[in-house]
């Protein structure tokens, strides 16, 4: 049996506008257009609708670069410890916008040592260690 869009939409319990979107996308099996009218065949009393895709592949979910963790030795603290006979921690671990100080730092996995005398960090460090791995600070 062949029906029009109004009858097919009523059988499927969807709007005629939604059915026309499915017809234009080619998801209604066996449907064809004659003039201005769509003719839709029924299989077991209902039109057959192909399962759709979930749209184009998203562009926004590209893998983000992990933030770098920077580890450097604070020479000002070393001088302060020598001058005032103190034991302040001299190793600084910078992650995003936080600084953590410690005496010992463990860095599992890969890391790299950077020396840039012409382009120091904002804190003035010219030598530091960069890693994308989790860093453990022991105080």
Buried (B, 14 or more C-beta within 10 A) or exposed (E): EBBEBEBBBEBBEBEBEEBBEBBEEEBBEEBEEEEEEBBBBBEEEEBBBEEEEEEEEEEEEEEEEEEBBBBBBBEEBEEEBEEEEEEEBBBBBBBEEEEBBBEEBEBEEEBEEBEEEEEBBEEEBBBBBBBEEEBEBEE
